[in-house]
Amino acid sequence: MQYSSRIPGNVMPGAGAHPQVPQYQNVPANGQILGYLGRALSMEFSAGQHYLAQASLSKFRNEMSFAEGFVTLANEEFQHANLITDRMVAQGALPSGSILRPAGVSNNVIEALRTCEEREVALINLYAEATNYCANVGAQQDHALFSRLLEEEQAQLMRVNSWIQEYYQTMSQQQQPYGSFV
């Protein structure tokens, strides 16, 4: 049997013999970045919990389209928490435990949307600060993550704001008397 370079693989263990598993980063973790990641994780879990609570409250008020929207937002926040946890692990850290902000009570959908708007703004502010810090220290992977999360939170805020506008438009249309011209 002759050796042929066209035969894939190798019988000797080496670089290509085992699947590649992401490695921990070789440089020491930046404590400031880990702090941003930890705060972000707590805020994402808190937002997800809050959105699930708002979904349940909306169901009891028979506002099914809003309930579905809140569940979608909650799932997105939990996906963000997953990305953050992955990044922490890549830096050799594990979440140390999050303290969640309690879900807020809302008596109607506009109160619910305003509380969601406030949580989105808080996340946007954190991600903007973290993105700037990572850019300044040259932490490219962390910068990429925080930039992505910043864009996604901005999109969520735009969605919440559009729901607020739709709600007010619907309410103004329902309150106009018949026969009046605007």
PyRosetta script that sets phi, psi and omega in degrees:
from pyrosetta import init, pose_from_sequence

init()
pose = pose_from_sequence("MQYSSRIPGNVMPGAGAHPQVPQYQNVPANGQILGYLGRALSMEFSAGQHYLAQASLSKFRNEMSFAEGFVTLANEEFQHANLITDRMVAQGALPSGSILRPAGVSNNVIEALRTCEEREVALINLYAEATNYCANVGAQQDHALFSRLLEEEQAQLMRVNSWIQEYYQTMSQQQQPYGSFV")
pose.set_psi(1, 133.3)
pose.set_omega(1, -179.0)
pose.set_phi(2, -106.0)
pose.set_psi(2, 150.1)
pose.set_omega(2, 176.5)
pose.set_phi(3, -74.4)
pose.set_psi(3, 135.0)
pose.set_omega(3, 175.5)
pose.set_phi(4, -129.6)
pose.set_psi(4, 130.3)
pose.set_omega(4, -179.7)
pose.set_phi(5, -72.2)
pose.set_psi(5, -8.8)
pose.set_omega(5, -179.8)
pose.set_phi(6, -87.4)
pose.set_psi(6, -6.1)
pose.set_omega(6, 178.2)
pose.set_phi(7, -83.8)
pose.set_psi(7, 123.1)
pose.set_omega(7, -177.8)
pose.set_phi(8, -71.4)
pose.set_psi(8, 152.7)
pose.set_omega(8, 174.7)
pose.set_phi(9, 85.0)
pose.set_psi(9, -176.4)
pose.set_omega(9, -176.3)
pose.set_phi(10, -157.0)
pose.set_psi(10, 146.1)
pose.set_omega(10, 179.0)
pose.set_phi(11, -82.6)
pose.set_psi(11, -16.1)
pose.set_omega(11, 179.8)
pose.set_phi(12, -93.0)
pose.set_psi(12, 134.6)
pose.set_omega(12, 177.4)
pose.set_phi(13, -63.9)
pose.set_psi(13, 142.1)
pose.set_omega(13, -179.2)
pose.set_phi(14, -171.6)
pose.set_psi(14, -155.0)
pose.set_omega(14, -173.5)
pose.set_phi(15, -59.5)
pose.set_psi(15, -37.9)
pose.set_omega(15, -176.9)
pose.set_phi(16, -99.1)
pose.set_psi(16, 4.4)
pose.set_omega(16, -174.2)
pose.set_phi(17, -78.4)
pose.set_psi(17, -22.6)
pose.set_omega(17, -176.7)
pose.set_phi(18, -124.4)
pose.set_psi(18, 150.9)
pose.set_omega(18, 178.8)
pose.set_phi(19, -62.3)
pose.set_psi(19, 148.3)
pose.set_omega(19, 179.1)
pose.set_phi(20, -82.7)
pose.set_psi(20, 127.8)
pose.set_omega(20, 177.3)
pose.set_phi(21, -112.0)
pose.set_psi(21, 134.4)
pose.set_omega(21, 179.0)
pose.set_phi(22, -54.3)
pose.set_psi(22, 137.6)
pose.set_omega(22, -178.6)
pose.set_phi(23, -96.0)
pose.set_psi(23, 156.3)
pose.set_omega(23, 170.2)
pose.set_phi(24, -64.3)
pose.set_psi(24, 153.7)
pose.set_omega(24, 178.3)
pose.set_phi(25, -71.0)
pose.set_psi(25, 146.6)
pose.set_omega(25, -175.8)
pose.set_phi(26, -80.5)
pose.set_psi(26, -22.2)
pose.set_omega(26, 179.9)
pose.set_phi(27, -88.5)
pose.set_psi(27, 151.4)
pose.set_omega(27, 179.2)
pose.set_phi(28, -61.1)
pose.set_psi(28, 144.7)
pose.set_omega(28, -179.7)
pose.set_phi(29, -66.8)
pose.set_psi(29, 143.5)
pose.set_omega(29, 177.8)
pose.set_phi(30, -85.3)
pose.set_psi(30, 120.1)
pose.set_omega(30, -177.6)
pose.set_phi(31, -60.6)
pose.set_psi(31, -35.2)
pose.set_omega(31, 179.0)
pose.set_phi(32, -65.6)
pose.set_psi(32, -42.6)
pose.set_omega(32, 179.6)
pose.set_phi(33, -66.8)
pose.set_psi(33, -42.0)
pose.set_omega(33, 176.4)
pose.set_phi(34, -60.4)
pose.set_psi(34, -35.6)
pose.set_omega(34, 176.2)
pose.set_phi(35, -63.8)
pose.set_psi(35, -43.8)
pose.set_omega(35, 176.0)
pose.set_phi(36, -60.9)
pose.set_psi(36, -43.9)
pose.set_omega(36, -179.7)
pose.set_phi(37, -62.5)
pose.set_psi(37, -43.0)
pose.set_omega(37, 179.3)
pose.set_phi(38, -63.7)
pose.set_psi(38, -44.8)
pose.set_omega(38, 177.8)
pose.set_phi(39, -64.4)
pose.set_psi(39, -41.0)
pose.set_omega(39, 179.7)
pose.set_phi(40, -62.3)
pose.set_psi(40, -41.3)
pose.set_omega(40, -179.7)
pose.set_phi(41, -61.4)
pose.set_psi(41, -46.4)
pose.set_omega(41, 178.7)
pose.set_phi(42, -61.4)
pose.set_psi(42, -42.8)
pose.set_omega(42, -178.6)
pose.set_phi(43, -68.5)
pose.set_psi(43, -37.1)
pose.set_omega(43, 178.7)
pose.set_phi(44, -67.0)
pose.set_psi(44, -44.9)
pose.set_omega(44, 177.8)
pose.set_phi(45, -63.5)
pose.set_psi(45, -40.9)
pose.set_omega(45, 178.5)
pose.set_phi(46, -62.5)
pose.set_psi(46, -42.7)
pose.set_omega(46, 179.3)
pose.set_phi(47, -64.6)
pose.set_psi(47, -43.1)
pose.set_omega(47, 178.6)
pose.set_phi(48, -60.2)
pose.set_psi(48, -44.7)
pose.set_omega(48, 177.9)
pose.set_phi(49, -62.0)
pose.set_psi(49, -43.2)
pose.set_omega(49, -179.9)
pose.set_phi(50, -61.7)
pose.set_psi(50, -44.4)
pose.set_omega(50, -178.8)
pose.set_phi(51, -65.8)
pose.set_psi(51, -37.3)
pose.set_omega(51, 176.2)
pose.set_phi(52, -64.7)
pose.set_psi(52, -39.1)
pose.set_omega(52, 176.8)
pose.set_phi(53, -63.8)
pose.set_psi(53, -41.9)
pose.set_omega(53, 178.8)
pose.set_phi(54, -65.2)
pose.set_psi(54, -35.1)
pose.set_omega(54, 176.9)
pose.set_phi(55, -62.6)
pose.set_psi(55, -44.7)
pose.set_omega(55, 179.5)
pose.set_phi(56, -64.5)
pose.set_psi(56, -43.9)
pose.set_omega(56, 178.0)
pose.set_phi(57, -61.9)
pose.set_psi(57, -39.8)
pose.set_omega(57, 178.8)
pose.set_phi(58, -64.6)
pose.set_psi(58, -38.7)
pose.set_omega(58, 177.7)
pose.set_phi(59, -61.1)
pose.set_psi(59, -42.7)
pose.set_omega(59, -179.5)
pose.set_phi(60, -67.2)
pose.set_psi(60, -24.9)
pose.set_omega(60, 176.2)
pose.set_phi(61, -91.5)
pose.set_psi(61, 3.9)
pose.set_omega(61, 179.7)
pose.set_phi(62, 62.8)
pose.set_psi(62, 37.5)
pose.set_omega(62, 176.5)
pose.set_phi(63, -106.7)
pose.set_psi(63, 70.2)
pose.set_omega(63, -168.2)
pose.set_phi(64, -64.9)
pose.set_psi(64, -36.7)
pose.set_omega(64, -179.3)
pose.set_phi(65, -66.0)
pose.set_psi(65, -37.4)
pose.set_omega(65, 177.0)
pose.set_phi(66, -69.6)
pose.set_psi(66, -38.8)
pose.set_omega(66, 178.3)
pose.set_phi(67, -58.5)
pose.set_psi(67, -45.1)
pose.set_omega(67, 178.3)
pose.set_phi(68, -63.3)
pose.set_psi(68, -40.3)
pose.set_omega(68, 178.6)
pose.set_phi(69, -63.4)
pose.set_psi(69, -39.8)
pose.set_omega(69, 179.0)
pose.set_phi(70, -67.2)
pose.set_psi(70, -37.3)
pose.set_omega(70, 177.1)
pose.set_phi(71, -64.5)
pose.set_psi(71, -40.2)
pose.set_omega(71, 177.1)
pose.set_phi(72, -60.9)
pose.set_psi(72, -45.0)
pose.set_omega(72, 178.0)
pose.set_phi(73, -61.4)
pose.set_psi(73, -42.3)
pose.set_omega(73, 179.4)
pose.set_phi(74, -60.2)
pose.set_psi(74, -45.3)
pose.set_omega(74, 179.3)
pose.set_phi(75, -61.6)
pose.set_psi(75, -39.2)
pose.set_omega(75, 178.1)
pose.set_phi(76, -63.9)
pose.set_psi(76, -40.5)
pose.set_omega(76, 179.3)
pose.set_phi(77, -65.9)
pose.set_psi(77, -38.1)
pose.set_omega(77, 178.5)
pose.set_phi(78, -69.6)
pose.set_psi(78, -31.4)
pose.set_omega(78, 173.4)
pose.set_phi(79, -65.6)
pose.set_psi(79, -38.0)
pose.set_omega(79, 176.4)
pose.set_phi(80, -63.2)
pose.set_psi(80, -42.5)
pose.set_omega(80, 178.8)
pose.set_phi(81, -59.9)
pose.set_psi(81, -37.6)
pose.set_omega(81, 177.8)
pose.set_phi(82, -63.8)
pose.set_psi(82, -44.6)
pose.set_omega(82, 178.2)
pose.set_phi(83, -61.8)
pose.set_psi(83, -41.3)
pose.set_omega(83, 179.7)
pose.set_phi(84, -65.2)
pose.set_psi(84, -43.8)
pose.set_omega(84, 178.8)
pose.set_phi(85, -62.0)
pose.set_psi(85, -42.9)
pose.set_omega(85, 176.5)
pose.set_phi(86, -57.4)
pose.set_psi(86, -42.0)
pose.set_omega(86, -178.7)
pose.set_phi(87, -68.1)
pose.set_psi(87, -38.2)
pose.set_omega(87, 177.7)
pose.set_phi(88, -62.4)
pose.set_psi(88, -45.3)
pose.set_omega(88, -179.9)
pose.set_phi(89, -63.0)
pose.set_psi(89, -40.0)
pose.set_omega(89, 178.6)
pose.set_phi(90, -61.0)
pose.set_psi(90, -25.8)
pose.set_omega(90, 179.0)
pose.set_phi(91, -93.7)
pose.set_psi(91, 6.2)
pose.set_omega(91, 177.6)
pose.set_phi(92, 84.2)
pose.set_psi(92, 18.3)
pose.set_omega(92, -179.4)
pose.set_phi(93, -121.1)
pose.set_psi(93, 153.7)
pose.set_omega(93, 172.4)
pose.set_phi(94, -119.1)
pose.set_psi(94, 150.6)
pose.set_omega(94, 177.0)
pose.set_phi(95, -57.4)
pose.set_psi(95, 136.0)
pose.set_omega(95, -176.9)
pose.set_phi(96, -92.1)
pose.set_psi(96, 2.6)
pose.set_omega(96, -178.3)
pose.set_phi(97, 113.4)
pose.set_psi(97, 130.3)
pose.set_omega(97, -177.2)
pose.set_phi(98, -104.3)
pose.set_psi(98, 142.8)
pose.set_omega(98, 171.3)
pose.set_phi(99, -101.3)
pose.set_psi(99, 116.3)
pose.set_omega(99, -175.6)
pose.set_phi(100, -90.0)
pose.set_psi(100, 139.3)
pose.set_omega(100, 172.8)
pose.set_phi(101, -74.5)
pose.set_psi(101, 132.7)
pose.set_omega(101, -178.0)
pose.set_phi(102, -61.6)
pose.set_psi(102, 149.7)
pose.set_omega(102, 174.3)
pose.set_phi(103, -66.6)
pose.set_psi(103, 143.9)
pose.set_omega(103, -179.2)
pose.set_phi(104, -90.3)
pose.set_psi(104, 149.3)
pose.set_omega(104, 177.9)
pose.set_phi(105, -84.9)
pose.set_psi(105, 140.4)
pose.set_omega(105, 174.3)
pose.set_phi(106, -134.6)
pose.set_psi(106, 139.0)
pose.set_omega(106, -179.8)
pose.set_phi(107, -93.4)
pose.set_psi(107, -13.8)
pose.set_omega(107, 178.1)
pose.set_phi(108, -153.7)
pose.set_psi(108, 172.7)
pose.set_omega(108, -173.7)
pose.set_phi(109, -67.4)
pose.set_psi(109, -33.1)
pose.set_omega(109, -179.0)
pose.set_phi(110, -68.9)
pose.set_psi(110, -37.3)
pose.set_omega(110, 174.6)
pose.set_phi(111, -63.2)
pose.set_psi(111, -41.8)
pose.set_omega(111, 178.8)
pose.set_phi(112, -61.4)
pose.set_psi(112, -45.9)
pose.set_omega(112, -179.0)
pose.set_phi(113, -65.4)
pose.set_psi(113, -36.3)
pose.set_omega(113, 178.5)
pose.set_phi(114, -66.9)
pose.set_psi(114, -37.9)
pose.set_omega(114, 177.3)
pose.set_phi(115, -68.3)
pose.set_psi(115, -34.0)
pose.set_omega(115, 176.8)
pose.set_phi(116, -68.7)
pose.set_psi(116, -40.9)
pose.set_omega(116, 178.1)
pose.set_phi(117, -58.7)
pose.set_psi(117, -43.7)
pose.set_omega(117, -179.5)
pose.set_phi(118, -63.5)
pose.set_psi(118, -40.5)
pose.set_omega(118, 179.1)
pose.set_phi(119, -67.8)
pose.set_psi(119, -38.5)
pose.set_omega(119, 178.3)
pose.set_phi(120, -65.0)
pose.set_psi(120, -41.1)
pose.set_omega(120, 178.9)
pose.set_phi(121, -62.6)
pose.set_psi(121, -40.9)
pose.set_omega(121, 178.9)
pose.set_phi(122, -62.7)
pose.set_psi(122, -41.9)
pose.set_omega(122, 177.9)
pose.set_phi(123, -66.3)
pose.set_psi(123, -41.2)
pose.set_omega(123, 179.0)
pose.set_phi(124, -60.8)
pose.set_psi(124, -44.3)
pose.set_omega(124, 179.4)
pose.set_phi(125, -62.3)
pose.set_psi(125, -43.0)
pose.set_omega(125, 178.6)
pose.set_phi(126, -62.5)
pose.set_psi(126, -46.9)
pose.set_omega(126, -177.5)
pose.set_phi(127, -68.3)
pose.set_psi(127, -33.3)
pose.set_omega(127, 176.5)
pose.set_phi(128, -65.4)
pose.set_psi(128, -43.6)
pose.set_omega(128, 178.6)
pose.set_phi(129, -64.5)
pose.set_psi(129, -45.3)
pose.set_omega(129, -179.1)
pose.set_phi(130, -64.9)
pose.set_psi(130, -40.1)
pose.set_omega(130, 178.9)
pose.set_phi(131, -61.7)
pose.set_psi(131, -45.5)
pose.set_omega(131, 178.7)
pose.set_phi(132, -62.4)
pose.set_psi(132, -44.2)
pose.set_omega(132, -179.8)
pose.set_phi(133, -61.0)
pose.set_psi(133, -47.8)
pose.set_omega(133, -179.2)
pose.set_phi(134, -62.5)
pose.set_psi(134, -36.8)
pose.set_omega(134, 176.9)
pose.set_phi(135, -64.6)
pose.set_psi(135, -40.1)
pose.set_omega(135, -178.4)
pose.set_phi(136, -68.3)
pose.set_psi(136, -33.2)
pose.set_omega(136, -178.0)
pose.set_phi(137, -98.4)
pose.set_psi(137, -1.4)
pose.set_omega(137, 177.2)
pose.set_phi(138, 76.3)
pose.set_psi(138, 25.7)
pose.set_omega(138, 178.0)
pose.set_phi(139, -86.1)
pose.set_psi(139, 87.4)
pose.set_omega(139, -170.4)
pose.set_phi(140, -65.8)
pose.set_psi(140, -44.5)
pose.set_omega(140, -178.4)
pose.set_phi(141, -66.9)
pose.set_psi(141, -40.5)
pose.set_omega(141, 178.2)
pose.set_phi(142, -68.2)
pose.set_psi(142, -39.2)
pose.set_omega(142, 177.1)
pose.set_phi(143, -59.8)
pose.set_psi(143, -43.7)
pose.set_omega(143, 179.8)
pose.set_phi(144, -62.4)
pose.set_psi(144, -43.0)
pose.set_omega(144, 179.7)
pose.set_phi(145, -64.8)
pose.set_psi(145, -50.8)
pose.set_omega(145, -177.8)
pose.set_phi(146, -64.2)
pose.set_psi(146, -34.8)
pose.set_omega(146, 176.8)
pose.set_phi(147, -64.6)
pose.set_psi(147, -43.7)
pose.set_omega(147, 178.4)
pose.set_phi(148, -61.5)
pose.set_psi(148, -47.1)
pose.set_omega(148, -179.4)
pose.set_phi(149, -64.5)
pose.set_psi(149, -37.7)
pose.set_omega(149, 177.1)
pose.set_phi(150, -60.0)
pose.set_psi(150, -47.3)
pose.set_omega(150, 179.2)
pose.set_phi(151, -62.5)
pose.set_psi(151, -41.7)
pose.set_omega(151, -178.3)
pose.set_phi(152, -69.0)
pose.set_psi(152, -37.6)
pose.set_omega(152, 177.4)
pose.set_phi(153, -68.6)
pose.set_psi(153, -36.9)
pose.set_omega(153, 176.4)
pose.set_phi(154, -63.0)
pose.set_psi(154, -39.0)
pose.set_omega(154, 177.5)
pose.set_phi(155, -66.0)
pose.set_psi(155, -38.8)
pose.set_omega(155, 178.0)
pose.set_phi(156, -65.0)
pose.set_psi(156, -41.3)
pose.set_omega(156, 178.6)
pose.set_phi(157, -62.8)
pose.set_psi(157, -41.0)
pose.set_omega(157, 177.4)
pose.set_phi(158, -61.6)
pose.set_psi(158, -38.8)
pose.set_omega(158, 178.7)
pose.set_phi(159, -65.1)
pose.set_psi(159, -45.4)
pose.set_omega(159, 178.8)
pose.set_phi(160, -61.6)
pose.set_psi(160, -44.3)
pose.set_omega(160, 179.2)
pose.set_phi(161, -63.4)
pose.set_psi(161, -35.2)
pose.set_omega(161, 177.8)
pose.set_phi(162, -68.8)
pose.set_psi(162, -35.4)
pose.set_omega(162, 176.0)
pose.set_phi(163, -64.7)
pose.set_psi(163, -37.9)
pose.set_omega(163, 177.7)
pose.set_phi(164, -63.2)
pose.set_psi(164, -45.9)
pose.set_omega(164, 179.4)
pose.set_phi(165, -62.5)
pose.set_psi(165, -43.4)
pose.set_omega(165, 178.4)
pose.set_phi(166, -61.2)
pose.set_psi(166, -40.7)
pose.set_omega(166, -179.8)
pose.set_phi(167, -61.4)
pose.set_psi(167, -48.9)
pose.set_omega(167, -179.5)
pose.set_phi(168, -64.9)
pose.set_psi(168, -37.1)
pose.set_omega(168, 177.3)
pose.set_phi(169, -65.1)
pose.set_psi(169, -43.1)
pose.set_omega(169, 178.9)
pose.set_phi(170, -63.1)
pose.set_psi(170, -43.4)
pose.set_omega(170, -179.5)
pose.set_phi(171, -65.3)
pose.set_psi(171, -40.1)
pose.set_omega(171, -179.5)
pose.set_phi(172, -69.0)
pose.set_psi(172, -33.6)
pose.set_omega(172, 178.0)
pose.set_phi(173, -70.2)
pose.set_psi(173, -35.2)
pose.set_omega(173, -179.9)
pose.set_phi(174, -73.8)
pose.set_psi(174, -23.4)
pose.set_omega(174, -176.2)
pose.set_phi(175, -93.2)
pose.set_psi(175, -7.4)
pose.set_omega(175, 179.4)
pose.set_phi(176, -75.2)
pose.set_psi(176, 130.3)
pose.set_omega(176, 179.6)
pose.set_phi(177, -70.4)
pose.set_psi(177, 152.3)
pose.set_omega(177, 177.7)
pose.set_phi(178, -64.1)
pose.set_psi(178, 141.2)
pose.set_omega(178, 175.6)
pose.set_phi(179, 85.5)
pose.set_psi(179, -5.6)
pose.set_omega(179, 178.7)
pose.set_phi(180, -88.6)
pose.set_psi(180, 149.9)
pose.set_omega(180, 178.7)
pose.set_phi(181, -111.1)
pose.set_psi(181, 138.6)
pose.set_omega(181, -179.2)
pose.set_phi(182, -108.7)
pose.dump_pdb("model.pdb")
